[in-house]
Amino acid sequence: MNREVALLGGIGLGATLMYLVDPDRGKRRRARMRDKLSRATHKVPDAISATARDISNRVQGMAAQATSVFSSEDVSDEVLVARVRSKLGRIVSHPSSIEVAANQGRVVLSGPVLAHETNDLLACVRAVPGVRAVDNLLDVHKQTGDVPGLQGGEPRPGDRFDLMQENWSPTSRLLAGAAGGALAVYGLSRRDPISLSLGAIGIGLIARGVTNLEMKRLVGLGAGRQAVEIQKTINIAAPVEQVYDFWKNFENFPSVMSNVQEVRDNGNGTSHWVVAGPMGVTVEWDAVITRDVPNELLAWKSVEGASVESAGIVHFRRNEDGTTSVQVKLSYNPPAGAIGHAIAALFGSDPKTEMDADLMRMKSMIETGVQPHDAAERKAPKARQATAT
């Protein structure tokens, strides 16, 4: 076991050294890695301060709850209403539509609410300290329909245990990281199958605590196209029609993007992409345009079963001075999910940084007509074909 671990470690160390001391790109990669490590180091004091505040607030809250158990002091109506309102955001999708009133411990709830949220809402309000009774005057609806107060909104997770929520508090992240570290050390020290499994769980807890991402997004399983999300807004000194035309023809991308090697138009709104990934690995997938509003919006996504699940949407807005504002939102699920994304970013293949650079090259080419020297392929941009999607 020791020889196998040493062999794998040696292979990994050798690959890392070859990557970092590459005569052509090694200097840039090392500088980028130093910048990322420096940025992470500067964030540590802020994280420590936030965790300390969270722990202090939780201790005070627990003390207040413990005191309230042994105290018969009445709670003012204003405080009781504030306590109830603070809970609504986790229970109902339209908290602003719920009206809350209180009179000597009796809480009155009114306003429109969805049927599947009603029981959880009443149970949550009854559990609020100081509430003696709840009068249900809610206007219950099975669906949103045409009810003004129920338009929009998003489903709420409910008043769940902290570790069952999507975002963990700083205290929970600290405890998870500490527990994960203990499990990882135990697993590596014992090295039997059960201990190694516990060690793997510990490493997962450490990653969960550090990144504050759900496990499915960390490992890329069940996350769909949402494991990693990035966005950018840029202003281009060109008419919106010209900018949209450039974007509409994806075959232009290799002329301005450093890692997009080829985009082939397959017709009917579909295209085939060939992209250089981390460590020189080439990745290919097919994509389809899902929405196209000329000079306003362009959206696409990878087809089912693609090696890299991805989606993107671009909004074009005409400015008063004749320039164009471009807002780009991308989401993708790389191999190994967000962990794979973090490793790739550490080694200089950060999609966010690369997208920033690609958009600046695109801006320069559209404005000047001169193709960037560091694009993946040197060729003239193509005009958009007259196709309807």
Residue pairs with C-beta under 8 A, 6 or more apart in sequence:
1 191
15 279
19 26
19 29
19 279
19 347
20 26
20 29
20 30
20 33
22 29
25 348
28 348
29 347
29 348
32 348
32 350
32 353
33 346
33 347
33 348
36 345
36 346
36 350
47 170
50 170
51 170
51 171
51 173
51 174
53 170
54 169
54 170
54 171
55 170
55 171
55 174
58 169
58 171
65 129
68 129
68 130
74 104
74 105
74 130
75 83
75 105
75 129
75 130
77 101
77 102
77 103
77 104
79 130
80 102
80 105
80 107
80 128
80 130
80 131
81 100
81 101
81 102
81 107
83 128
83 129
83 130
84 100
84 102
84 107
84 125
84 128
84 131
85 95
85 100
87 124
87 125
87 128
87 159
88 95
88 98
88 100
88 121
89 95
89 156
90 124
90 156
90 157
90 158
90 159
90 160
91 117
91 120
91 121
91 124
91 156
91 158
91 159
92 98
92 113
92 114
92 117
92 121
92 156
93 114
93 117
93 150
93 153
93 154
93 155
93 156
94 112
94 113
94 114
94 149
94 150
94 152
94 153
96 149
97 111
97 112
97 113
97 149
97 150
98 109
98 110
98 111
98 113
98 121
98 138
99 109
99 110
99 111
100 107
100 108
100 109
101 107
101 108
101 110
102 108
104 132
105 130
105 131
105 132
105 133
106 132
106 133
106 134
106 135
107 125
107 128
107 131
107 133
107 134
107 135
108 134
108 135
108 137
109 121
109 122
109 125
109 134
109 135
109 136
109 137
109 138
110 137
110 138
110 139
111 138
111 139
111 149
112 138
112 139
112 141
112 147
112 149
112 150
113 121
113 138
113 139
113 140
113 141
113 150
114 140
114 141
114 142
114 143
114 144
114 150
115 140
115 141
115 142
117 156
118 138
118 140
120 158
120 159
121 138
122 134
122 136
124 159
125 131
125 134
126 134
141 147
141 150
144 150
144 151
157 165
157 166
162 168
162 169
162 172
163 172
163 176
166 214
167 212
168 176
168 208
168 209
168 212
172 209
173 208
173 209
173 210
173 212
174 209
175 209
176 205
176 206
176 208
176 209
177 205
177 206
177 209
177 210
179 202
179 205
180 201
180 202
180 203
180 204
180 205
180 206
180 207
180 208
180 209
181 202
181 206
182 202
183 198
183 199
183 201
183 202
183 205
184 199
184 202
184 203
184 206
185 199
185 202
186 195
186 198
186 199
186 202
187 195
187 196
187 197
187 198
187 199
187 200
187 202
188 199
189 195
190 196
204 215
204 218
207 218
207 339
208 214
208 215
208 218
211 218
211 338
211 342
213 338
214 223
216 222
216 223
216 227
216 337
217 223
217 226
217 227
217 228
217 337
217 338
218 227
218 337
218 338
218 339
219 336
219 337
219 339
220 227
220 333
220 334
220 335
220 336
220 337
220 338
220 339
220 340
221 337
223 333
223 337
224 309
224 333
225 301
225 302
225 309
225 310
225 311
225 331
225 332
225 333
226 331
226 333
227 331
227 332
227 333
227 334
227 337
227 338
227 341
228 331
228 332
228 333
228 334
228 337
228 338
228 341
228 351
229 329
229 330
229 331
230 329
230 330
230 331
230 351
230 352
230 355
231 327
231 328
231 329
231 330
232 327
232 328
232 352
232 355
232 356
232 359
233 325
233 326
233 327
233 328
234 325
234 326
234 328
234 359
234 360
234 363
235 319
235 323
235 324
235 325
235 326
236 243
236 323
236 324
236 325
236 326
236 362
236 363
236 366
236 367
237 323
237 367
238 323
238 324
238 366
238 367
239 318
239 322
239 324
240 295
240 316
240 317
240 318
240 324
241 295
242 324
242 366
243 316
243 324
243 326
243 366
244 294
244 295
244 296
244 298
244 316
244 384
245 383
245 384
246 252
246 362
246 366
246 381
246 384
247 298
247 314
247 316
247 326
248 292
248 298
248 384
249 265
249 381
249 382
249 383
249 384
249 385
250 263
250 265
250 271
250 273
251 263
251 264
251 265
251 271
251 382
252 381
252 382
253 260
253 263
254 260
254 261
254 262
254 263
254 375
254 376
254 377
254 379
255 365
255 371
255 375
255 377
255 378
255 379
255 380
255 381
256 358
256 361
256 362
256 365
256 371
256 372
256 375
257 358
257 361
257 362
257 375
257 376
258 354
258 357
258 358
258 361
258 374
258 375
258 376
259 275
259 276
259 277
259 354
259 376
260 273
260 274
260 275
260 358
260 376
261 274
261 275
261 276
261 282
261 376
261 377
262 272
262 273
262 274
262 377
263 271
263 272
263 273
263 274
264 271
264 272
265 271
265 385
266 272
266 286
269 288
269 289
269 292
269 387
269 389
270 286
270 287
270 288
270 289
270 303
271 286
271 287
271 288
272 284
272 285
272 286
272 287
273 284
273 285
273 286
273 287
274 282
274 283
274 284
275 282
275 283
275 284
275 308
276 282
276 283
276 376
277 283
277 344
277 349
278 343
278 344
278 347
278 349
279 347
279 349
283 307
283 308
284 307
285 302
285 303
285 306
285 307
285 308
285 310
286 302
286 303
286 306
287 300
287 301
287 302
287 303
287 306
287 310
288 300
288 301
288 302
288 303
289 298
289 299
289 300
289 389
290 299
290 300
290 301
290 311
291 297
291 298
291 299
291 313
291 389
292 298
292 299
292 388
292 389
295 316
295 318
296 315
296 316
297 313
297 314
297 315
297 316
298 313
298 314
298 316
299 311
299 312
299 313
299 314
300 311
300 312
300 313
301 310
301 311
301 312
302 308
302 309
302 310
302 311
308 332
308 333
308 334
308 335
309 332
309 333
310 330
310 331
310 332
310 333
311 330
311 331
311 332
312 328
312 329
312 330
312 331
313 328
313 329
314 326
314 327
314 328
314 329
315 326
315 327
316 324
316 325
316 326
317 324
317 325
317 326
317 327
318 324
319 325
326 359
328 355
328 359
330 351
330 355
332 351
334 340
334 341
334 344
336 343
341 351
344 350
344 351
345 351
345 352
345 353
361 372
361 374
361 375
364 370
364 372
365 371
365 372
365 381
371 378
371 379
371 380
371 381
